[in-house]
Amino acid sequence: MGAFNVVRFRVKPGQEQAFIDAHRELQPQWQGLQRVVMLRTGERSFCLVGEWQGMEQLAAARPAMIAQLDKIRGLLEELGEGLGVTDPVSGEVVLELKA
């Protein structure tokens, strides 16, 4: 089975569209990345979800993902609780249900 990464962000007031546009322009070409989905989870809260062929490809792309984050860091607010501007998690798929 594949792997996913999920990153939570909070955008500075008035920067929501700039945040969305910045990701639209990224067009990542990382080996093993199958798709990326952005969710609006609140007024200024977003999550990015990446679907990968496996954990090896996800791990290999981390430096490139951090480089992309550095380009948009100025649009983001600290999340608090020692998290910085992102709250990332990732892991291998252990269950998949299809409708």
C-alpha positions as CSV (number, residue, x, y, z in Angstrom):
1,M,0.0,0.0,0.0
2,G,1.0,3.6,-0.4
3,A,1.7,6.4,2.0
4,F,0.2,9.9,2.8
5,N,1.5,13.1,4.4
6,V,-0.8,15.7,5.9
7,V,0.4,19.2,6.8
8,R,-1.7,21.7,8.8
9,F,-1.3,25.4,8.3
10,R,-2.8,28.7,9.6
11,V,-2.5,31.6,7.1
12,K,-2.0,35.2,8.1
13,P,-5.2,37.4,7.8
14,G,-5.8,38.4,4.2
15,Q,-3.3,35.9,2.8
16,E,-5.6,33.0,2.1
17,Q,-5.8,33.5,-1.7
18,A,-2.0,34.1,-1.9
19,F,-1.5,30.8,-0.1
20,I,-3.8,28.9,-2.4
21,D,-2.3,30.5,-5.5
22,A,1.3,29.8,-4.3
23,H,0.4,26.1,-4.1
24,R,-1.3,26.1,-7.5
25,E,1.9,27.4,-9.0
26,L,4.2,24.8,-7.4
27,Q,3.3,21.9,-9.6
28,P,5.7,19.5,-7.8
29,Q,7.3,16.8,-9.9
30,W,8.5,14.6,-7.1
31,Q,9.1,10.9,-7.8
32,G,6.4,8.8,-6.3
33,L,3.9,11.7,-5.6
34,Q,0.5,10.7,-7.0
35,R,-1.6,13.6,-6.1
36,V,-2.0,16.6,-3.7
37,V,-5.2,17.9,-2.2
38,M,-5.7,21.1,-0.3
39,L,-8.5,21.4,2.3
40,R,-9.9,24.5,3.9
41,T,-10.5,23.4,7.4
42,G,-11.5,26.8,8.9
43,E,-11.5,30.5,8.2
44,R,-7.7,30.7,7.8
45,S,-6.8,27.0,8.4
46,F,-5.7,24.6,5.6
47,C,-4.4,21.1,5.3
48,L,-2.4,19.7,2.4
49,V,-2.7,16.0,1.8
50,G,-0.1,14.2,-0.4
51,E,-0.6,10.7,-1.7
52,W,2.6,8.8,-2.4
53,Q,3.6,5.4,-3.8
54,G,5.4,4.6,-0.6
55,M,7.3,6.0,2.4
56,E,10.7,5.8,0.6
57,Q,9.5,8.3,-2.0
58,L,7.9,10.5,0.6
59,A,11.0,10.6,2.7
60,A,13.2,11.3,-0.3
61,A,11.0,14.3,-1.2
62,R,11.2,15.9,2.3
63,P,14.1,18.3,1.5
64,A,12.2,19.6,-1.6
65,M,9.0,20.0,0.4
66,I,10.9,22.0,3.0
67,A,12.3,24.2,0.2
68,Q,8.8,24.8,-1.0
69,L,7.6,25.7,2.5
70,D,10.5,28.2,2.8
71,K,9.0,30.0,-0.2
72,I,5.6,30.5,1.5
73,R,6.7,30.8,5.1
74,G,5.9,34.5,5.2
75,L,2.2,33.8,4.6
76,L,1.9,31.6,7.7
77,E,1.2,32.2,11.4
78,E,2.7,30.2,14.2
79,L,0.4,27.4,15.3
80,G,1.5,27.6,18.9
81,E,2.3,24.8,21.3
82,G,5.9,24.7,19.9
83,L,4.8,23.6,16.5
84,G,6.1,26.4,14.4
85,V,4.2,27.2,11.2
86,T,3.3,23.6,10.3
87,D,1.9,20.5,11.9
88,P,3.1,17.6,9.7
89,V,2.3,13.9,10.0
90,S,2.9,11.0,7.6
91,G,2.6,7.3,7.4
92,E,1.9,4.2,5.5
93,V,-1.6,3.2,4.5
94,V,-2.9,0.4,6.8
95,L,-6.5,0.3,5.7
96,E,-8.3,1.5,2.6
97,L,-12.1,1.5,2.2
98,K,-13.8,2.2,-1.1
99,A,-17.4,3.4,-1.5
